[in-house]
């Protein structure tokens, strides 16, 4: 596969000709050979760290990638970037760092690749925001790239049932409600997460892993194999070989990620009952490619896609079960058979997604994935909402829900901490619509997830008796009538900032409506007395993030994306 012409590759700036002699001296200092210096440079970036089980196998998998790159006569250059692990950041101020970390991940990869003039990129990620962050960097740089997911955690077992970290969060609510003892809570926390890997249900990490395959950025069937499985190293090796083939064939990420492939990805989210966070991440990925694909575009796809994969939190199964049923290729095959897939999209295999799926047969002897002709529900597991309370939209996960309409009085809180304290004391009642505001991208800042609060409500046995709306976000593990991404957010004067205790709020997931029972005149009267407020973060990274971040409707991005790009890094 060798004999690459480096005359048009970025690495020529640091490896070729007499002027690069100082640069080459650094490479010789690291024990590189003349041949290695003359080959294409492949950045191998991982989010390896010891923060959480999501990432601890990535160092091993990165070594397998490097072997694949070397086998294909490329020169791998390994580096790492940060992650923020949502499960550990959840329920306190640390969650403000979560969404902002997505941008930091994309930015740091961009800077490292630009600074060292790498020609290709293989990205390995485990945690929720790391997956879209790595994919965003690939689109931004537009050099041949392959994405590798670190793999999911194995399910825990308690009293003969599979459990996940979601069950631990809900057990906290059980404990605060007096339903279980402290000893039982401790038993549950010790067995819920028995291995390395990302959260096992169709929460955000596994949702975005499915997205990576549906977009065509990941090796087919590479995402759902659990993190402890040695087969992950085989997929990693293949990724290293594949990225060199992409370089040879001049296939770049923006050739792969198109409007059609974004629609495929949104269908995979809806069909699998995936995380509402996909409605943030897909527009952000699209932005890096210069494609308009906002929350409303995503919601339209969700609305017309059947929900067919019976996965937690709304269903019964976890990622390991999906893998054993045939993985994401079977999910995509089911969508293809039903006529829901754009099959002409190119992928990292060099083939179209239709060609990749040609020999995949839908397995009849499994219970995880249904056919689109016999779905769990005819509408996707996630739906968009709009109304006077959400002129820029909102999102709700309905997978596994039977109740799709709620009307009740507002119970208003100006932070998650206030809401959680009230929930712990059961200072709410059946029928309430709990409103948590000033938690949006700018107002939080950082658009926190509310899993601790929603899980506590469920743990108290009130999950099907109240609704919750916020300009913040929800975890992929959240279940119940929980509406996030309400925009415009409170911090910039969205109508959610004007809601008062007792206002009647209507949520209709069938019709896609989120309304507060106020006239335009009443809203304007309240607006005259509303005053913007400063959040507590007036310095540091979170301040910078709050200055730059845009609306949730467009993915909460911090820069204009490819539509304003004057030149592409890949062509420097």
Steps between C-alpha positions, in 0.01 A plus 500: 500500500808725523654758267284784625571838343555739793525806279139592577469356849514723811796311649726619219535825699683319781666210319604592145789699356803677652284750691351214702838382632435651848161330516644167391761523776215480753364189329845336508513588870192278548666206327320535167660370182545688173232277347252580776562873458438474127167318545161672557447603862186368668382664821361236738306688766325340793314626802682252724497596867436359845194716568248225432460148355393646163856578398739262671530254208572767241878497550503128408274553201716790379799265481298272270416800279870587478583146390238526225638835381855364493386187315359726228827700481389804694669655803274519807545788746305446819359777720218538749235754589265560791161363589241587758310194614132583544427227751755650740424864415125440544294671768745773601691796357735269311228439241548856374827377350341217302365660182780756499743206491363400158632826357828472690551150361434609141714812543795318659504234226487772236790687659716190543442386141558852361810556710662170400367483141348153511357353180234268640319441827368202693299601806411277795241614753295363788297765685184679390649829376824350379329313216346806331807709591732264315264476201469880489880531484510253211251705301671828588843383385363293210801272476432126444361377832357194673311499829532222759273464802658360816205266559231467763509368854364156581168501687501455875278250675284548809244252627506318168442811286737692271565849635687811386613825659147630430376259767750645748378855442141381548602305811608831654140615457379171651723559800391863550139382477560236767439211259842337542765499772848653485645147494290408194606821324862404565441149360356647179781752449765227532359273226349740244821562303705178487749581223667764287287677242236766452151484653325192364152625408407706198621807681704774332827310447339198333263729310790694350683173434203393286518843335867446408410182308187647342697805386762271347792625714551169687585147388175300459404305815787654696299692758287263707766245600551551876822668610652188665470293180833438329320532166511875554873485418419342164266786413766748614764334278259511207440871564874562468511320164178665381617855561799441273268366234286813533814706442583296191146540365478870602181445703451765765248540786297760311462249216352261756289734717231644274139601555397147403738336749389742774142392435612135524662577835187672632295195394739271690449714812123493474482130411714408801322728749824693537597798709347845456858629499525382139283800414790718621784300355368435149455874425846563646656234274305642204635848581857373458407381150319824410161326487180647648347228716339653809279364779187530287661307213603229746152495655333450162712193438425371850127550443491285187723216626361192677647404836626140462784429746387400850790660689534659843400739649156463342542132407651176628842455338852649503780548244640150556161355402490718189848378404396137543194566281728619218584854608433827323514335152182306588330818624596673175393194297156515663474868405619419148242223452232744612614765252627740768869511402688704237728224369718701262714656775872422489663362817852446640506159331510680166164340424148640538293415803274299269797294381613447861154365587458285186589170667343578839194287569240604757517236777162360600622323816558810716281733706700823501419645157159485335413556136366839397182323390445394863654781709479563871339833406445655158660829607866525594614472858585871509272785385526877461263753653414861412271771636501836675721352773747356247513713185847356430377153586539241774554125507360204694583129507178297484647151456324267741244766603124447485409852616557761229282785630532704816335821615567648840622791713858620485731449798790731419867475603791717387765227526531123515618521862176674602293239316691204643469632856123538454470152351695348792254665739207398272398865466305431184176321424341273245413684178771768538721613215840553661681785320881525532639809329820703467674171418533561124825519299560866597308518824640198679743539347545161343147360467510244779331161491233437764533126555539529877171688529301284258634179652406620848145566376483150356647353812219664699241331278393828337660456158168450320311760704690822422677663205823698492619765255834677484721715279772259609540138391423148606721198514443225248413296809210729589153357472156651560328810362815715499534778241840656441671753271215752544595800291549789508657439840419702810835682507421686178138573588327191365141461616608227743654790702156659536309195628365524858384239750150389413510587128336218305736321262386259228729232360372292208759261358252369242442844347847634582375787720653679802284795610448717806148635550591866462388754240753702302389804701562327834843389380595854398389641838725252679787569262508865605591403856746222408869578543795301364717339765867419513597143574763422762768420241657830398849373425671191365394251235131504588492879459663467158251230407200711606626790285528290186231232518191519281152356534416138570293503181823517296699263718639743761809558288768761561612591148340552156621170355593412144254745345738785599819305431749682273729204446497139610780362719528190282611721209769704676 
